[in-house]
Structures are given as C-alpha cells and as structure tokens.
Amino acid sequence: MASRILPVIRQGGVVLGYLLVYVMIWAGLAMLIAAIGIRYYFGKISFGQMRLNIVTVETDGGGGPWFGWASWASACCLWSSP
C-alpha cells in the first residue's frame, strides 16, 4: 500500500514545486514591470517618499489587507533607493 502512495506524493510535490516556481517568476516579472513603469512616470523615488505614501494606504478601502501587504513588500524589497 505504501509503495503506491509514495510515488503519488512525490509526483504531487514535483507539480507543486513547478507551480511555485512559475508563480514566483510571474510575480517577480510583474513587480519588475510595475517598478519600471513607476520609475519612468514618476522619476526616482526615495525610500522615505515610498514609506510616507505607504503609511497613507488604507486597507479597509480598495483591495483589502492583501493590498496593504503587497504594498509593503514591494516597497521594502524592490526599488528602495537610499
């Protein structure tokens, strides 16, 4: 019985791993394109300006708590210039 379940679990892990890699690549490219667009339209933005703008984001309005989390993650990790 266990000899049949182990390959199925392993195959499921492989599929989940490939899916995770594709999602991470897609999310990274989406954030990179967004950062390039922001840099093009608004110019160089300092970390202090981004932090000030993110503090004013209200999570109860347009997008819920995921929008607030995504805003903080993108500001802290992506294009913060000192």
Biopython code that builds the backbone (N, CA, C, O; Angstrom):
import numpy as np
from Bio.PDB.StructureBuilder import StructureBuilder

atoms = [
    (1, "MET", "N", (0.818, -1.195, 0.000)),
    (1, "MET", "CA", (0.000, 0.000, 0.000)),
    (1, "MET", "C", (0.869, 1.270, 0.000)),
    (1, "MET", "O", (0.630, 2.200, -0.770)),
    (2, "ALA", "N", (1.873, 1.286, 0.872)),
    (2, "ALA", "CA", (2.746, 2.458, 0.957)),
    (2, "ALA", "C", (3.564, 2.632, -0.314)),
    (2, "ALA", "O", (3.929, 3.751, -0.675)),
    (3, "SER", "N", (3.852, 1.519, -0.995)),
    (3, "SER", "CA", (4.652, 1.622, -2.214)),
    (3, "SER", "C", (3.888, 2.302, -3.346)),
    (3, "SER", "O", (4.499, 2.791, -4.296)),
    (4, "ARG", "N", (2.562, 2.337, -3.256)),
    (4, "ARG", "CA", (1.767, 3.045, -4.276)),
    (4, "ARG", "C", (1.575, 4.512, -3.923)),
    (4, "ARG", "O", (1.481, 5.358, -4.812)),
    (5, "ILE", "N", (1.515, 4.814, -2.646)),
    (5, "ILE", "CA", (1.231, 6.191, -2.217)),
    (5, "ILE", "C", (2.456, 7.085, -2.357)),
    (5, "ILE", "O", (2.325, 8.256, -2.712)),
    (6, "LEU", "N", (3.636, 6.557, -2.085)),
    (6, "LEU", "CA", (4.850, 7.362, -2.128)),
    (6, "LEU", "C", (5.108, 8.004, -3.495)),
    (6, "LEU", "O", (5.414, 9.195, -3.532)),
    (7, "PRO", "N", (5.003, 7.290, -4.613)),
    (7, "PRO", "CA", (5.206, 7.953, -5.915)),
    (7, "PRO", "C", (4.155, 9.022, -6.214)),
    (7, "PRO", "O", (4.453, 10.023, -6.866)),
    (8, "VAL", "N", (2.935, 8.813, -5.743)),
    (8, "VAL", "CA", (1.885, 9.819, -5.966)),
    (8, "VAL", "C", (2.198, 11.089, -5.179)),
    (8, "VAL", "O", (2.038, 12.199, -5.687)),
    (9, "ILE", "N", (2.646, 10.916, -3.938)),
    (9, "ILE", "CA", (3.014, 12.083, -3.123)),
    (9, "ILE", "C", (4.213, 12.799, -3.747)),
    (9, "ILE", "O", (4.244, 14.028, -3.810)),
    (10, "ARG", "N", (5.193, 12.028, -4.204)),
    (10, "ARG", "CA", (6.376, 12.625, -4.827)),
    (10, "ARG", "C", (5.995, 13.395, -6.097)),
    (10, "ARG", "O", (6.478, 14.504, -6.321)),
    (11, "GLN", "N", (5.136, 12.808, -6.918)),
    (11, "GLN", "CA", (4.706, 13.482, -8.151)),
    (11, "GLN", "C", (3.921, 14.754, -7.826)),
    (11, "GLN", "O", (4.073, 15.773, -8.500)),
    (12, "GLY", "N", (3.088, 14.688, -6.796)),
    (12, "GLY", "CA", (2.361, 15.893, -6.377)),
    (12, "GLY", "C", (3.303, 16.986, -5.903)),
    (12, "GLY", "O", (3.071, 18.167, -6.163)),
    (13, "GLY", "N", (4.374, 16.594, -5.204)),
    (13, "GLY", "CA", (5.373, 17.572, -4.761)),
    (13, "GLY", "C", (6.105, 18.202, -5.932)),
    (13, "GLY", "O", (6.398, 19.397, -5.914)),
    (14, "VAL", "N", (6.400, 17.413, -6.940)),
    (14, "VAL", "CA", (7.070, 17.943, -8.136)),
    (14, "VAL", "C", (6.166, 18.943, -8.847)),
    (14, "VAL", "O", (6.616, 20.017, -9.249)),
    (15, "VAL", "N", (4.899, 18.591, -9.000)),
    (15, "VAL", "CA", (3.953, 19.503, -9.653)),
    (15, "VAL", "C", (3.811, 20.783, -8.836)),
    (15, "VAL", "O", (3.798, 21.879, -9.397)),
    (16, "LEU", "N", (3.705, 20.653, -7.530)),
    (16, "LEU", "CA", (3.595, 21.836, -6.667)),
    (16, "LEU", "C", (4.855, 22.695, -6.741)),
    (16, "LEU", "O", (4.771, 23.923, -6.714)),
    (17, "GLY", "N", (6.016, 22.058, -6.835)),
    (17, "GLY", "CA", (7.267, 22.803, -6.971)),
    (17, "GLY", "C", (7.329, 23.588, -8.272)),
    (17, "GLY", "O", (7.707, 24.760, -8.278)),
    (18, "TYR", "N", (6.954, 22.940, -9.382)),
    (18, "TYR", "CA", (6.928, 23.652, -10.664)),
    (18, "TYR", "C", (5.939, 24.815, -10.631)),
    (18, "TYR", "O", (6.228, 25.896, -11.144)),
    (19, "LEU", "N", (4.787, 24.593, -10.035)),
    (19, "LEU", "CA", (3.787, 25.657, -9.931)),
    (19, "LEU", "C", (4.314, 26.824, -9.106)),
    (19, "LEU", "O", (4.111, 27.982, -9.470)),
    (20, "LEU", "N", (4.983, 26.530, -8.006)),
    (20, "LEU", "CA", (5.550, 27.581, -7.168)),
    (20, "LEU", "C", (6.614, 28.381, -7.916)),
    (20, "LEU", "O", (6.671, 29.605, -7.801)),
    (21, "VAL", "N", (7.456, 27.685, -8.684)),
    (21, "VAL", "CA", (8.487, 28.382, -9.460)),
    (21, "VAL", "C", (7.852, 29.310, -10.496)),
    (21, "VAL", "O", (8.283, 30.454, -10.644)),
    (22, "TYR", "N", (6.845, 28.835, -11.205)),
    (22, "TYR", "CA", (6.183, 29.679, -12.203)),
    (22, "TYR", "C", (5.489, 30.879, -11.562)),
    (22, "TYR", "O", (5.529, 31.977, -12.116)),
    (23, "VAL", "N", (4.858, 30.690, -10.412)),
    (23, "VAL", "CA", (4.195, 31.804, -9.722)),
    (23, "VAL", "C", (5.232, 32.825, -9.260)),
    (23, "VAL", "O", (5.000, 34.029, -9.372)),
    (24, "MET", "N", (6.362, 32.366, -8.746)),
    (24, "MET", "CA", (7.402, 33.294, -8.294)),
    (24, "MET", "C", (7.997, 34.075, -9.467)),
    (24, "MET", "O", (8.249, 35.274, -9.349)),
    (25, "ILE", "N", (8.222, 33.405, -10.589)),
    (25, "ILE", "CA", (8.740, 34.105, -11.769)),
    (25, "ILE", "C", (7.728, 35.131, -12.259)),
    (25, "ILE", "O", (8.098, 36.264, -12.568)),
    (26, "TRP", "N", (6.453, 34.750, -12.335)),
    (26, "TRP", "CA", (5.419, 35.664, -12.799)),
    (26, "TRP", "C", (5.302, 36.866, -11.877)),
    (26, "TRP", "O", (5.215, 38.000, -12.347)),
    (27, "ALA", "N", (5.297, 36.632, -10.564)),
    (27, "ALA", "CA", (5.179, 37.741, -9.611)),
    (27, "ALA", "C", (6.392, 38.663, -9.695)),
    (27, "ALA", "O", (6.255, 39.884, -9.622)),
    (28, "GLY", "N", (7.574, 38.079, -9.849)),
    (28, "GLY", "CA", (8.778, 38.900, -9.972)),
    (28, "GLY", "C", (8.758, 39.763, -11.217)),
    (28, "GLY", "O", (9.117, 40.939, -11.165)),
    (29, "LEU", "N", (8.340, 39.188, -12.340)),
    (29, "LEU", "CA", (8.257, 39.979, -13.574)),
    (29, "LEU", "C", (7.193, 41.058, -13.475)),
    (29, "LEU", "O", (7.388, 42.168, -13.970)),
    (30, "ALA", "N", (6.066, 40.746, -12.840)),
    (30, "ALA", "CA", (5.009, 41.752, -12.677)),
    (30, "ALA", "C", (5.505, 42.919, -11.817)),
    (30, "ALA", "O", (5.241, 44.078, -12.138)),
    (31, "MET", "N", (6.217, 42.621, -10.733)),
    (31, "MET", "CA", (6.744, 43.701, -9.883)),
    (31, "MET", "C", (7.834, 44.486, -10.597)),
    (31, "MET", "O", (7.935, 45.700, -10.425)),
    (32, "LEU", "N", (8.653, 43.803, -11.401)),
    (32, "LEU", "CA", (9.695, 44.494, -12.149)),
    (32, "LEU", "C", (9.089, 45.450, -13.170)),
    (32, "LEU", "O", (9.550, 46.584, -13.306)),
    (33, "ILE", "N", (8.071, 45.008, -13.882)),
    (33, "ILE", "CA", (7.404, 45.872, -14.862)),
    (33, "ILE", "C", (6.733, 47.055, -14.167)),
    (33, "ILE", "O", (6.777, 48.179, -14.667)),
    (34, "ALA", "N", (6.111, 46.801, -13.013)),
    (34, "ALA", "CA", (5.489, 47.897, -12.261)),
    (34, "ALA", "C", (6.541, 48.893, -11.789)),
    (34, "ALA", "O", (6.324, 50.103, -11.855)),
    (35, "ALA", "N", (7.670, 48.396, -11.316)),
    (35, "ALA", "CA", (8.726, 49.292, -10.854)),
    (35, "ALA", "C", (9.299, 50.122, -11.992)),
    (35, "ALA", "O", (9.590, 51.305, -11.815)),
    (36, "ILE", "N", (9.463, 49.512, -13.157)),
    (36, "ILE", "CA", (9.964, 50.258, -14.312)),
    (36, "ILE", "C", (8.970, 51.335, -14.720)),
    (36, "ILE", "O", (9.362, 52.453, -15.055)),
    (37, "GLY", "N", (7.689, 51.002, -14.693)),
    (37, "GLY", "CA", (6.661, 51.994, -15.012)),
    (37, "GLY", "C", (6.650, 53.144, -14.028)),
    (37, "GLY", "O", (6.534, 54.303, -14.427)),
    (38, "ILE", "N", (6.769, 52.836, -12.747)),
    (38, "ILE", "CA", (6.803, 53.894, -11.730)),
    (38, "ILE", "C", (8.028, 54.765, -11.912)),
    (38, "ILE", "O", (7.942, 55.990, -11.820)),
    (39, "ARG", "N", (9.164, 54.145, -12.168)),
    (39, "ARG", "CA", (10.396, 54.925, -12.362)),
    (39, "ARG", "C", (10.287, 55.807, -13.603)),
    (39, "ARG", "O", (10.787, 56.933, -13.607)),
    (40, "TYR", "N", (9.642, 55.309, -14.652)),
    (40, "TYR", "CA", (9.504, 56.068, -15.892)),
    (40, "TYR", "C", (8.554, 57.257, -15.717)),
    (40, "TYR", "O", (8.862, 58.371, -16.142)),
    (41, "TYR", "N", (7.409, 57.014, -15.095)),
    (41, "TYR", "CA", (6.392, 58.072, -14.987)),
    (41, "TYR", "C", (6.661, 59.067, -13.866)),
    (41, "TYR", "O", (6.355, 60.250, -14.015)),
    (42, "PHE", "N", (7.227, 58.616, -12.742)),
    (42, "PHE", "CA", (7.385, 59.488, -11.586)),
    (42, "PHE", "C", (8.824, 59.843, -11.277)),
    (42, "PHE", "O", (9.073, 60.655, -10.386)),
    (43, "GLY", "N", (9.773, 59.264, -11.980)),
    (43, "GLY", "CA", (11.174, 59.552, -11.714)),
    (43, "GLY", "C", (11.698, 58.755, -10.533)),
    (43, "GLY", "O", (11.048, 57.824, -10.056)),
    (44, "LYS", "N", (12.874, 59.130, -10.073)),
    (44, "LYS", "CA", (13.496, 58.424, -8.968)),
    (44, "LYS", "C", (12.763, 58.767, -7.675)),
    (44, "LYS", "O", (12.572, 59.940, -7.356)),
    (45, "ILE", "N", (12.359, 57.754, -6.946)),
    (45, "ILE", "CA", (11.610, 57.931, -5.704)),
    (45, "ILE", "C", (12.475, 57.419, -4.566)),
    (45, "ILE", "O", (13.003, 56.310, -4.633)),
    (46, "SER", "N", (12.623, 58.227, -3.518)),
    (46, "SER", "CA", (13.435, 57.799, -2.378)),
    (46, "SER", "C", (12.637, 56.852, -1.492)),
    (46, "SER", "O", (11.414, 56.758, -1.599)),
    (47, "PHE", "N", (13.349, 56.157, -0.622)),
    (47, "PHE", "CA", (12.689, 55.222, 0.288)),
    (47, "PHE", "C", (11.766, 55.971, 1.250)),
    (47, "PHE", "O", (10.696, 55.472, 1.599)),
    (48, "GLY", "N", (12.172, 57.152, 1.675)),
    (48, "GLY", "CA", (11.329, 57.958, 2.562)),
    (48, "GLY", "C", (10.010, 58.343, 1.900)),
    (48, "GLY", "O", (8.965, 58.326, 2.550)),
    (49, "GLN", "N", (10.048, 58.689, 0.619)),
    (49, "GLN", "CA", (8.808, 59.017, -0.089)),
    (49, "GLN", "C", (7.904, 57.801, -0.210)),
    (49, "GLN", "O", (6.692, 57.912, -0.023)),
    (50, "MET", "N", (8.476, 56.641, -0.520)),
    (50, "MET", "CA", (7.657, 55.434, -0.608)),
    (50, "MET", "C", (7.052, 55.085, 0.737)),
    (50, "MET", "O", (5.876, 54.730, 0.816)),
    (51, "ARG", "N", (7.844, 55.184, 1.799)),
    (51, "ARG", "CA", (7.344, 54.863, 3.135)),
    (51, "ARG", "C", (6.230, 55.819, 3.535)),
    (51, "ARG", "O", (5.240, 55.397, 4.132)),
    (52, "LEU", "N", (6.377, 57.090, 3.217)),
    (52, "LEU", "CA", (5.340, 58.065, 3.535)),
    (52, "LEU", "C", (4.056, 57.771, 2.775)),
    (52, "LEU", "O", (2.971, 57.898, 3.343)),
    (53, "ASN", "N", (4.147, 57.387, 1.519)),
    (53, "ASN", "CA", (2.958, 57.071, 0.733)),
    (53, "ASN", "C", (2.307, 55.778, 1.189)),
    (53, "ASN", "O", (1.081, 55.672, 1.164)),
    (54, "ILE", "N", (3.087, 54.797, 1.601)),
    (54, "ILE", "CA", (2.514, 53.527, 2.023)),
    (54, "ILE", "C", (1.796, 53.672, 3.356)),
    (54, "ILE", "O", (0.801, 52.989, 3.596)),
    (55, "VAL", "N", (2.280, 54.544, 4.219)),
    (55, "VAL", "CA", (1.609, 54.763, 5.502)),
    (55, "VAL", "C", (0.196, 55.274, 5.271)),
    (55, "VAL", "O", (-0.697, 54.985, 6.068)),
    (56, "THR", "N", (-0.025, 56.022, 4.205)),
    (56, "THR", "CA", (-1.351, 56.577, 3.944)),
    (56, "THR", "C", (-2.290, 55.601, 3.261)),
    (56, "THR", "O", (-3.461, 55.923, 3.064)),
    (57, "VAL", "N", (-1.811, 54.406, 2.889)),
    (57, "VAL", "CA", (-2.679, 53.406, 2.255)),
    (57, "VAL", "C", (-3.627, 52.845, 3.305)),
    (57, "VAL", "O", (-3.194, 52.381, 4.360)),
    (58, "GLU", "N", (-4.907, 52.889, 3.015)),
    (58, "GLU", "CA", (-5.897, 52.344, 3.936)),
    (58, "GLU", "C", (-6.313, 50.967, 3.439)),
    (58, "GLU", "O", (-6.729, 50.813, 2.291)),
    (59, "THR", "N", (-6.198, 49.968, 4.306)),
    (59, "THR", "CA", (-6.503, 48.610, 3.886)),
    (59, "THR", "C", (-7.993, 48.307, 3.937)),
    (59, "THR", "O", (-8.412, 47.249, 3.468)),
    (60, "ASP", "N", (-8.800, 49.196, 4.488)),
    (60, "ASP", "CA", (-10.235, 48.922, 4.533)),
    (60, "ASP", "C", (-10.959, 49.405, 3.276)),
    (60, "ASP", "O", (-12.154, 49.155, 3.119)),
    (61, "GLY", "N", (-10.260, 50.083, 2.396)),
    (61, "GLY", "CA", (-10.911, 50.668, 1.227)),
    (61, "GLY", "C", (-10.778, 49.840, -0.024)),
    (61, "GLY", "O", (-11.624, 48.983, -0.275)),
    (62, "GLY", "N", (-9.774, 50.054, -0.803)),
    (62, "GLY", "CA", (-9.707, 49.420, -2.115)),
    (62, "GLY", "C", (-8.720, 48.290, -2.206)),
    (62, "GLY", "O", (-7.580, 48.505, -2.617)),
    (63, "GLY", "N", (-9.109, 47.115, -1.846)),
    (63, "GLY", "CA", (-8.236, 45.980, -2.054)),
    (63, "GLY", "C", (-8.106, 45.068, -0.864)),
    (63, "GLY", "O", (-7.686, 43.922, -1.023)),
    (64, "GLY", "N", (-8.442, 45.516, 0.299)),
    (64, "GLY", "CA", (-8.368, 44.666, 1.472)),
    (64, "GLY", "C", (-6.957, 44.550, 2.018)),
    (64, "GLY", "O", (-6.057, 45.268, 1.584)),
    (65, "PRO", "N", (-6.765, 43.652, 2.962)),
    (65, "PRO", "CA", (-5.460, 43.543, 3.613)),
    (65, "PRO", "C", (-4.356, 43.040, 2.691)),
    (65, "PRO", "O", (-3.183, 43.315, 2.942)),
    (66, "TRP", "N", (-4.695, 42.317, 1.641)),
    (66, "TRP", "CA", (-3.663, 41.836, 0.718)),
    (66, "TRP", "C", (-3.005, 42.990, -0.019)),
    (66, "TRP", "O", (-1.815, 42.924, -0.329)),
    (67, "PHE", "N", (-3.764, 44.057, -0.308)),
    (67, "PHE", "CA", (-3.179, 45.204, -0.988)),
    (67, "PHE", "C", (-2.154, 45.886, -0.100)),
    (67, "PHE", "O", (-1.085, 46.276, -0.570)),
    (68, "GLY", "N", (-2.470, 46.034, 1.177)),
    (68, "GLY", "CA", (-1.523, 46.641, 2.107)),
    (68, "GLY", "C", (-0.258, 45.819, 2.247)),
    (68, "GLY", "O", (0.842, 46.370, 2.284)),
    (69, "TRP", "N", (-0.407, 44.488, 2.327)),
    (69, "TRP", "CA", (0.758, 43.620, 2.436)),
    (69, "TRP", "C", (1.613, 43.699, 1.183)),
    (69, "TRP", "O", (2.840, 43.758, 1.265)),
    (70, "ALA", "N", (0.968, 43.699, 0.026)),
    (70, "ALA", "CA", (1.713, 43.759, -1.236)),
    (70, "ALA", "C", (2.432, 45.098, -1.368)),
    (70, "ALA", "O", (3.546, 45.150, -1.888)),
    (71, "SER", "N", (1.815, 46.168, -0.908)),
    (71, "SER", "CA", (2.457, 47.481, -0.967)),
    (71, "SER", "C", (3.707, 47.510, -0.110)),
    (71, "SER", "O", (4.752, 47.988, -0.550)),
    (72, "TRP", "N", (3.611, 47.001, 1.115)),
    (72, "TRP", "CA", (4.775, 46.988, 1.995)),
    (72, "TRP", "C", (5.872, 46.092, 1.437)),
    (72, "TRP", "O", (7.049, 46.451, 1.491)),
    (73, "ALA", "N", (5.506, 44.937, 0.906)),
    (73, "ALA", "CA", (6.510, 44.017, 0.380)),
    (73, "ALA", "C", (7.236, 44.618, -0.815)),
    (73, "ALA", "O", (8.454, 44.488, -0.934)),
    (74, "SER", "N", (6.495, 45.272, -1.698)),
    (74, "SER", "CA", (7.136, 45.851, -2.871)),
    (74, "SER", "C", (8.014, 47.038, -2.507)),
    (74, "SER", "O", (9.055, 47.243, -3.130)),
    (75, "ALA", "N", (7.620, 47.820, -1.515)),
    (75, "ALA", "CA", (8.418, 48.977, -1.133)),
    (75, "ALA", "C", (9.688, 48.572, -0.406)),
    (75, "ALA", "O", (10.740, 49.181, -0.598)),
    (76, "CYS", "N", (9.594, 47.562, 0.416)),
    (76, "CYS", "CA", (10.755, 47.172, 1.213)),
    (76, "CYS", "C", (11.747, 46.316, 0.438)),
    (76, "CYS", "O", (12.929, 46.281, 0.781)),
    (77, "CYS", "N", (11.296, 45.640, -0.580)),
    (77, "CYS", "CA", (12.164, 44.668, -1.255)),
    (77, "CYS", "C", (12.592, 45.086, -2.652)),
    (77, "CYS", "O", (13.642, 44.640, -3.114)),
    (78, "LEU", "N", (11.842, 45.907, -3.333)),
    (78, "LEU", "CA", (12.085, 46.032, -4.756)),
    (78, "LEU", "C", (12.979, 47.217, -5.135)),
    (78, "LEU", "O", (14.158, 47.024, -5.432)),
    (79, "TRP", "N", (12.450, 48.407, -5.129)),
    (79, "TRP", "CA", (13.182, 49.554, -5.667)),
    (79, "TRP", "C", (13.420, 50.613, -4.606)),
    (79, "TRP", "O", (13.122, 51.785, -4.838)),
    (80, "SER", "N", (13.932, 50.247, -3.482)),
    (80, "SER", "CA", (14.211, 51.245, -2.453)),
    (80, "SER", "C", (15.605, 51.821, -2.688)),
    (80, "SER", "O", (16.611, 51.125, -2.549)),
    (81, "SER", "N", (15.647, 53.071, -3.038)),
    (81, "SER", "CA", (16.936, 53.731, -3.266)),
    (81, "SER", "C", (17.213, 54.649, -2.092)),
    (81, "SER", "O", (16.352, 55.446, -1.718)),
    (82, "PRO", "N", (18.394, 54.555, -1.505)),
    (82, "PRO", "CA", (18.716, 55.367, -0.317)),
    (82, "PRO", "C", (18.835, 56.839, -0.618)),
    (82, "PRO", "O", (19.100, 57.634, 0.283)),
]
sb = StructureBuilder()
sb.init_structure("model")
sb.init_model(0)
sb.init_chain("A")
sb.init_seg("    ")
for serial, (resi, resn, name, xyz) in enumerate(atoms, 1):
    if name == "N":
        sb.init_residue(resn, " ", resi, " ")
    sb.init_atom(name, np.array(xyz, "f"), 0.0, 1.0, " ", f" {name:<3s}", serial, name[0])
structure = sb.get_structure()
